[in-house]
Amino acid sequence: MDELEFRRRTIAQPNDIDKELMEFAQSNPERQSFITEMKEFDQHLQGALDIPVPDNLADRIILNTSLKEKALQEEQAAGTNVVDAKSRFKFDRVHLALAASFMVAVSAFFFSSEQHIGHEAGEHALAHVYYEINALDKKSPISLQSVNDKLAVLGGHIDELPGDITYAMFCDFKGERGLHLIFESDFGPMTVFIVPSENKSFGLGNDHFQDERFEGLINRGSQADTILVASVGAPLDTYNERVTSAIRWL
């Protein structure tokens, strides 16, 4: 087994690690840490989709079903096949409420791992940065080997970044698995999203984007888009060139 196979199998089934994977990771602390990270990420996804059921839902559905059936019986007895719209709405709004709850939960999940399909890439990048804003405070460097172990899953390799890397996690960027990095620059922490673009185009929106606190730049590539986000006023063009030139695709 090689490193790439180990990581692909771990990502696919983090809670079903077989004996072969465990033996491969046993003597390597970074591999053991990777298994832990993937298990935590999987739990995070499961929690985001764990939608709470409204109180007394079963009783409410039974009651509304009874009301609908009664209304139909009364109308049939009166010689009409027209269903009262008001009674139908009372029944259907339970389903609408459930659908709304589901959509809220799914939206929250995608902003955490990632994503809201309707947003432009720049808006999504800013939302992602704000969601994980505490990650900008991390100061402990992460080894380049650890970062490249993750990036290899996406088919890439980083020679170096212009500063110590302090954060490296897989993320869901608009429906595509990407890598979320943060490194320390002379202008404060900078965020880098590396997102394969072969399966999906992120062509919506401008290449430059910003709000009152952050600004960003999207470098669109044939194999991946690289999105750089930094504090307003940072020389994005300079850093963008250094970041994109450091990434190689295997």
C-alpha positions as a Python dict, from the first residue, in 0.01 Angstrom:
ca = {
    (1, 'M'): (0, 0, 0),
    (2, 'D'): (127, 348, -84),
    (3, 'E'): (47, 681, 81),
    (4, 'L'): (-212, 784, -175),
    (5, 'E'): (-410, 460, -143),
    (6, 'F'): (-402, 490, 237),
    (7, 'R'): (-547, 841, 228),
    (8, 'R'): (-811, 766, -34),
    (9, 'R'): (-938, 465, 161),
    (10, 'T'): (-936, 657, 487),
    (11, 'I'): (-1135, 945, 334),
    (12, 'A'): (-1385, 705, 180),
    (13, 'Q'): (-1458, 515, 505),
    (14, 'P'): (-1301, 692, 806),
    (15, 'N'): (-1511, 495, 1056),
    (16, 'D'): (-1435, 157, 902),
    (17, 'I'): (-1056, 137, 919),
    (18, 'D'): (-945, -218, 843),
    (19, 'K'): (-645, -400, 983),
    (20, 'E'): (-426, -324, 681),
    (21, 'L'): (-482, 51, 716),
    (22, 'M'): (-421, 43, 1090),
    (23, 'E'): (-93, -142, 1046),
    (24, 'F'): (16, 103, 776),
    (25, 'A'): (-58, 398, 1009),
    (26, 'Q'): (71, 241, 1330),
    (27, 'S'): (431, 360, 1308),
    (28, 'N'): (353, 702, 1161),
    (29, 'P'): (204, 975, 1387),
    (30, 'E'): (95, 1186, 1088),
    (31, 'R'): (-104, 897, 941),
    (32, 'Q'): (-268, 835, 1277),
    (33, 'S'): (-352, 1205, 1299),
    (34, 'F'): (-499, 1191, 948),
    (35, 'I'): (-733, 907, 1051),
    (36, 'T'): (-846, 1111, 1352),
    (37, 'E'): (-907, 1419, 1135),
    (38, 'M'): (-1117, 1223, 887),
    (39, 'K'): (-1324, 1068, 1167),
    (40, 'E'): (-1389, 1413, 1315),
    (41, 'F'): (-1480, 1550, 973),
    (42, 'D'): (-1723, 1262, 914),
    (43, 'Q'): (-1885, 1327, 1254),
    (44, 'H'): (-1914, 1694, 1160),
    (45, 'L'): (-2098, 1602, 840),
    (46, 'Q'): (-2330, 1363, 1022),
    (47, 'G'): (-2408, 1626, 1283),
    (48, 'A'): (-2492, 1884, 1018),
    (49, 'L'): (-2745, 1648, 864),
    (50, 'D'): (-2896, 1542, 1196),
    (51, 'I'): (-3215, 1743, 1160),
    (52, 'P'): (-3425, 1772, 1479),
    (53, 'V'): (-3780, 1642, 1446),
    (54, 'P'): (-4048, 1891, 1561),
    (55, 'D'): (-4230, 1807, 1883),
    (56, 'N'): (-4545, 1598, 1847),
    (57, 'L'): (-4482, 1557, 1476),
    (58, 'A'): (-4654, 1218, 1456),
    (59, 'D'): (-4965, 1346, 1636),
    (60, 'R'): (-4980, 1653, 1414),
    (61, 'I'): (-4954, 1448, 1095),
    (62, 'I'): (-5227, 1208, 1213),
    (63, 'L'): (-5451, 1498, 1311),
    (64, 'N'): (-5406, 1680, 982),
    (65, 'T'): (-5458, 1359, 786),
    (66, 'S'): (-5784, 1304, 973),
    (67, 'L'): (-5894, 1659, 902),
    (68, 'K'): (-5822, 1617, 534),
    (69, 'E'): (-6009, 1287, 513),
    (70, 'K'): (-6306, 1437, 698),
    (71, 'A'): (-6312, 1735, 461),
    (72, 'L'): (-6308, 1503, 160),
    (73, 'Q'): (-6592, 1294, 301),
    (74, 'E'): (-6802, 1605, 366),
    (75, 'E'): (-6743, 1733, 12),
    (76, 'Q'): (-6827, 1397, -144),
    (77, 'A'): (-7145, 1384, 60),
    (78, 'A'): (-7233, 1728, -72),
    (79, 'G'): (-7183, 1603, -427),
    (80, 'T'): (-6858, 1785, -510),
    (81, 'N'): (-6507, 1666, -588),
    (82, 'V'): (-6346, 2000, -512),
    (83, 'V'): (-6103, 1980, -221),
    (84, 'D'): (-6107, 2278, 11),
    (85, 'A'): (-5779, 2464, -45),
    (86, 'K'): (-5759, 2576, 316),
    (87, 'S'): (-5773, 2222, 458),
    (88, 'R'): (-5519, 2103, 202),
    (89, 'F'): (-5286, 2383, 299),
    (90, 'K'): (-5309, 2287, 667),
    (91, 'F'): (-5194, 1939, 576),
    (92, 'D'): (-4924, 2042, 332),
    (93, 'R'): (-4764, 2305, 552),
    (94, 'V'): (-4629, 2029, 778),
    (95, 'H'): (-4435, 1899, 480),
    (96, 'L'): (-4329, 2252, 389),
    (97, 'A'): (-4201, 2309, 742),
    (98, 'L'): (-4002, 1987, 727),
    (99, 'A'): (-3861, 2080, 388),
    (100, 'A'): (-3765, 2424, 518),
    (101, 'S'): (-3591, 2271, 822),
    (102, 'F'): (-3404, 2034, 595),
    (103, 'M'): (-3288, 2314, 367),
    (104, 'V'): (-3166, 2522, 662),
    (105, 'A'): (-2968, 2227, 795),
    (106, 'V'): (-2818, 2147, 455),
    (107, 'S'): (-2727, 2514, 398),
    (108, 'A'): (-2553, 2529, 735),
    (109, 'F'): (-2362, 2213, 650),
    (110, 'F'): (-2243, 2341, 316),
    (111, 'F'): (-2122, 2669, 465),
    (112, 'S'): (-1920, 2471, 719),
    (113, 'S'): (-1763, 2227, 472),
    (114, 'E'): (-1825, 2392, 273),
    (115, 'Q'): (-2088, 2546, 50),
    (116, 'H'): (-2387, 2724, -102),
    (117, 'I'): (-2431, 2647, -471),
    (118, 'G'): (-2609, 2971, -550),
    (119, 'H'): (-2322, 3191, -433),
    (120, 'E'): (-2044, 3310, -658),
    (121, 'A'): (-1700, 3166, -585),
    (122, 'G'): (-1576, 3489, -423),
    (123, 'E'): (-1879, 3522, -197),
    (124, 'H'): (-1847, 3159, -99),
    (125, 'A'): (-1477, 3201, -18),
    (126, 'L'): (-1553, 3496, 212),
    (127, 'A'): (-1834, 3304, 383),
    (128, 'H'): (-1598, 3011, 435),
    (129, 'V'): (-1328, 3236, 586),
    (130, 'Y'): (-1575, 3393, 828),
    (131, 'Y'): (-1715, 3055, 927),
    (132, 'E'): (-1368, 2936, 1028),
    (133, 'I'): (-1243, 3277, 1142),
    (134, 'N'): (-1075, 3129, 1453),
    (135, 'A'): (-842, 2932, 1228),
    (136, 'L'): (-667, 3261, 1143),
    (137, 'D'): (-540, 3277, 1501),
    (138, 'K'): (-345, 2951, 1475),
    (139, 'K'): (31, 3003, 1495),
    (140, 'S'): (185, 2657, 1519),
    (141, 'P'): (350, 2560, 1188),
    (142, 'I'): (238, 2246, 1005),
    (143, 'S'): (496, 2042, 818),
    (144, 'L'): (498, 2076, 442),
    (145, 'Q'): (496, 1696, 418),
    (146, 'S'): (165, 1683, 605),
    (147, 'V'): (16, 1942, 370),
    (148, 'N'): (140, 1756, 64),
    (149, 'D'): (-6, 1431, 196),
    (150, 'K'): (-346, 1596, 181),
    (151, 'L'): (-287, 1774, -148),
    (152, 'A'): (-171, 1448, -308),
    (153, 'V'): (-528, 1319, -268),
    (154, 'L'): (-632, 1597, -508),
    (155, 'G'): (-339, 1520, -738),
    (156, 'G'): (-118, 1814, -646),
    (157, 'H'): (205, 1906, -468),
    (158, 'I'): (333, 2229, -309),
    (159, 'D'): (702, 2312, -321),
    (160, 'E'): (664, 2586, -58),
    (161, 'L'): (443, 2878, 40),
    (162, 'P'): (562, 3231, 125),
    (163, 'G'): (525, 3174, 499),
    (164, 'D'): (465, 2904, 761),
    (165, 'I'): (149, 2701, 702),
    (166, 'T'): (-64, 2697, 1018),
    (167, 'Y'): (-386, 2534, 895),
    (168, 'A'): (-457, 2259, 643),
    (169, 'M'): (-793, 2084, 616),
    (170, 'F'): (-1007, 1933, 343),
    (171, 'C'): (-1320, 2132, 269),
    (172, 'D'): (-1625, 2123, 46),
    (173, 'F'): (-1604, 2422, -187),
    (174, 'K'): (-1927, 2464, -384),
    (175, 'G'): (-1973, 2091, -414),
    (176, 'E'): (-1610, 2007, -494),
    (177, 'R'): (-1357, 1864, -248),
    (178, 'G'): (-1079, 2117, -197),
    (179, 'L'): (-797, 2201, 42),
    (180, 'H'): (-821, 2496, 282),
    (181, 'L'): (-480, 2635, 380),
    (182, 'I'): (-369, 2930, 593),
    (183, 'F'): (-14, 3062, 597),
    (184, 'E'): (157, 3350, 777),
    (185, 'S'): (265, 3633, 548),
    (186, 'D'): (426, 3970, 613),
    (187, 'F'): (72, 4110, 597),
    (188, 'G'): (-91, 3869, 841),
    (189, 'P'): (-254, 3531, 786),
    (190, 'M'): (-359, 3451, 430),
    (191, 'T'): (-611, 3189, 327),
    (192, 'V'): (-571, 2969, 21),
    (193, 'F'): (-841, 2745, -123),
    (194, 'I'): (-717, 2493, -379),
    (195, 'V'): (-1016, 2350, -565),
    (196, 'P'): (-997, 2105, -858),
    (197, 'S'): (-1196, 2250, -1148),
    (198, 'E'): (-1205, 1961, -1393),
    (199, 'N'): (-1552, 1850, -1280),
    (200, 'K'): (-1705, 2191, -1215),
    (201, 'S'): (-1651, 2543, -1342),
    (202, 'F'): (-1631, 2826, -1091),
    (203, 'G'): (-1655, 3083, -1368),
    (204, 'L'): (-1933, 3285, -1202),
    (205, 'G'): (-1839, 3624, -1062),
    (206, 'N'): (-1532, 3845, -1079),
    (207, 'D'): (-1179, 3725, -1023),
    (208, 'H'): (-1135, 4002, -762),
    (209, 'F'): (-1371, 4033, -465),
    (210, 'Q'): (-1375, 4200, -125),
    (211, 'D'): (-1579, 4323, 169),
    (212, 'E'): (-1494, 4570, 446),
    (213, 'R'): (-1237, 4333, 604),
    (214, 'F'): (-1103, 4092, 343),
    (215, 'E'): (-1025, 4089, -25),
    (216, 'G'): (-955, 3800, -252),
    (217, 'L'): (-829, 3691, -589),
    (218, 'I'): (-929, 3387, -793),
    (219, 'N'): (-668, 3232, -1020),
    (220, 'R'): (-857, 3005, -1260),
    (221, 'G'): (-654, 2709, -1383),
    (222, 'S'): (-714, 2416, -1615),
    (223, 'Q'): (-679, 2164, -1330),
    (224, 'A'): (-769, 2372, -1026),
    (225, 'D'): (-878, 2715, -914),
    (226, 'T'): (-669, 2881, -646),
    (227, 'I'): (-851, 3137, -432),
    (228, 'L'): (-638, 3367, -216),
    (229, 'V'): (-801, 3570, 64),
    (230, 'A'): (-619, 3827, 281),
    (231, 'S'): (-680, 4143, 479),
    (232, 'V'): (-773, 4448, 275),
    (233, 'G'): (-461, 4625, 149),
    (234, 'A'): (-237, 4318, 122),
    (235, 'P'): (-48, 4284, -211),
    (236, 'L'): (-263, 4003, -346),
    (237, 'D'): (-119, 3999, -696),
    (238, 'T'): (233, 3941, -566),
    (239, 'Y'): (134, 3665, -327),
    (240, 'N'): (-104, 3507, -577),
    (241, 'E'): (182, 3465, -826),
    (242, 'R'): (403, 3308, -561),
    (243, 'V'): (131, 3071, -442),
    (244, 'T'): (16, 2953, -784),
    (245, 'S'): (371, 2903, -909),
    (246, 'A'): (444, 2682, -605),
    (247, 'I'): (167, 2435, -686),
    (248, 'R'): (245, 2146, -919),
    (249, 'W'): (1, 1886, -1049),
    (250, 'L'): (113, 1526, -1060),
}
